[in-house]
């Protein structure tokens, strides 16, 4: 009786195993990794106006609450400050290298508890290799070694592009100068 029972169930068991082995969940095909259509590494040099360096400054704090006692409200985070910038962008980490464009936009300090900023800016590139803009936006938790912000569009050679820019603080000199390394990977290129 048991033998007849197994023989009658064998076709159903065989069909189930065949279905399971051909299912996409067990597929042996490798997953295709999406590769960027364009990659760039650029350096962004920010020289903050400190009241004495107007000739060299490329950024300035345009709002800080006049009523705020910064020693009590935000001793380390600069919460509420908005900085506007027009910084040179180079292909290497030397500030005196020929610029390939400008980074133009703003960042604001948006946390009372940790040192973090929120960026919105355009890389305006005008070199022999690239002409156009790349628009970037996102949170920048400054204490992390690397941070990702979104590439949300562009013009010219970067028309309607999208991707990710990984930021890394490459150098600082007190509170007057910092340099960011931007590793940009574009995944939508037209």
C-alpha positions in Angstrom: 0.0 0.0 0.0 2.8 2.4 0.8 4.5 1.7 -2.5 1.4 2.6 -4.5 1.0 5.8 -2.5 4.5 7.0 -3.3 4.1 6.0 -7.0 0.9 8.1 -7.2 2.6 11.1 -5.6 5.8 10.9 -7.6 4.7 13.1 -10.6 3.5 15.9 -8.2 6.7 15.7 -6.3 8.8 15.8 -9.5 6.8 18.8 -10.8 7.3 20.7 -7.5 11.1 20.1 -7.5 11.4 21.1 -11.1 9.4 24.3 -10.4 11.6 25.1 -7.4 14.9 24.6 -9.2 13.8 26.9 -12.1 12.6 29.6 -9.8 14.4 33.0 -9.9 15.1 32.7 -6.1 17.5 29.8 -6.8 18.9 31.1 -10.0 22.6 30.7 -10.5 22.9 33.7 -12.7 25.0 36.5 -11.3 23.4 39.8 -10.5 24.5 42.5 -12.9 26.0 45.3 -11.0 25.1 48.8 -12.3 28.2 50.6 -13.4 28.4 54.4 -13.6 28.2 56.0 -17.0 30.6 58.8 -16.0 33.0 59.3 -13.0 34.8 62.4 -11.9 37.1 63.3 -9.0 37.2 67.0 -8.1 38.4 69.1 -5.3 36.3 72.0 -3.8 38.3 74.7 -1.9 36.4 76.8 0.6 38.0 80.0 2.1 35.6 81.4 4.7 35.4 85.1 5.3 36.6 85.9 8.8 36.4 89.7 8.7 40.0 90.2 7.6 40.4 88.2 4.3 37.9 89.8 2.0 40.3 89.6 -1.0 40.7 85.8 -0.8 37.4 84.7 0.8 35.2 82.5 -1.4 32.4 82.0 1.2 30.6 84.0 3.8 28.2 83.5 6.6 25.1 85.4 5.5 22.8 84.7 8.4 23.4 84.1 12.0 20.6 84.9 14.3 21.4 88.3 15.8 19.6 87.4 19.0 21.5 84.1 19.5 24.1 83.9 22.2 26.3 81.5 20.3 28.2 80.4 23.5 24.9 79.1 25.0 22.7 78.1 22.0 25.3 76.5 19.7 28.8 76.4 21.1 30.1 73.8 18.5 27.4 73.2 15.9 26.8 76.7 14.4 23.1 75.8 14.3 21.1 78.2 12.2 24.1 79.7 10.2 23.8 79.9 6.5 26.9 80.1 4.3 26.9 81.1 0.7 29.9 80.1 -1.4 31.5 80.5 -4.9 34.5 78.2 -4.5 37.2 77.2 -7.0 37.1 73.5 -8.2 40.3 71.8 -9.3 41.3 68.4 -10.6 43.9 68.0 -7.8 44.2 69.0 -4.2 46.3 72.1 -4.9 44.4 75.4 -4.3 46.7 77.1 -6.8 46.0 74.6 -9.7 44.0 76.0 -12.6 40.3 75.8 -11.8 38.1 73.6 -14.0 35.0 75.4 -12.6 33.3 76.8 -9.6 31.1 75.3 -6.8 28.3 77.8 -6.2 25.5 77.5 -3.7 25.0 77.3 0.1 25.2 75.2 3.1 23.4 75.6 6.4 24.1 74.1 9.8 20.9 72.3 10.7 21.5 70.5 14.0 21.8 71.7 17.6 23.2 68.4 18.8 25.8 67.3 16.2 28.1 69.1 13.8 26.3 68.7 10.4 25.4 70.7 7.4 23.0 70.6 4.5 24.3 71.4 1.0 22.6 72.7 -2.1 25.0 73.7 -4.9 26.0 73.5 -8.5 29.3 72.6 -9.9 29.7 75.0 -12.8 32.3 73.4 -15.0 34.0 75.2 -17.9 37.1 73.4 -19.0 38.3 71.6 -22.2 37.0 68.3 -20.8 33.6 69.3 -19.5 31.2 72.1 -20.0 27.9 72.4 -18.0 26.6 72.1 -14.5 26.1 69.3 -12.0 23.5 70.0 -9.3 24.0 68.4 -5.9 21.9 68.4 -2.7 21.9 66.5 0.6 22.9 66.2 4.3 26.6 66.3 5.2 27.3 64.9 8.6 30.7 66.5 8.9 32.2 64.2 11.5 31.8 61.1 9.2 34.9 60.2 7.2 32.9 60.0 4.0 29.4 61.3 3.2 27.1 60.7 0.2 24.9 63.5 -1.3 22.7 63.2 -4.3 23.4 64.4 -7.8 19.9 65.6 -8.9 20.5 67.0 -12.4 22.7 69.0 -14.7 23.1 70.9 -17.9 25.4 70.8 -20.9 27.6 67.7 -20.9 25.7 66.6 -17.8 22.1 67.2 -19.1 19.6 65.6 -16.7 22.2 63.5 -15.0 21.7 61.7 -11.7 24.0 59.9 -9.3 26.0 60.1 -6.1 28.8 62.3 -4.9 30.9 60.9 -2.0 32.4 63.8 0.0 35.5 63.5 2.1 37.2 66.3 4.0 40.7 66.4 2.5 42.2 69.2 4.5 41.3 72.0 7.0 43.1 75.0 8.3 41.4 76.2 11.5 38.0 77.6 10.7 39.1 79.6 7.7 39.8 76.9 5.0 38.6 73.5 4.1 39.0 71.3 1.1 36.6 68.6 0.0 37.3 65.7 -2.3 34.3 64.9 -4.4 34.1 61.4 -5.9 31.2 61.7 -8.4 29.6 58.7 -9.9 26.8 59.4 -12.5 24.3 56.6 -13.3 22.0 58.5 -15.7 23.8 60.1 -18.6 22.1 61.5 -21.7 
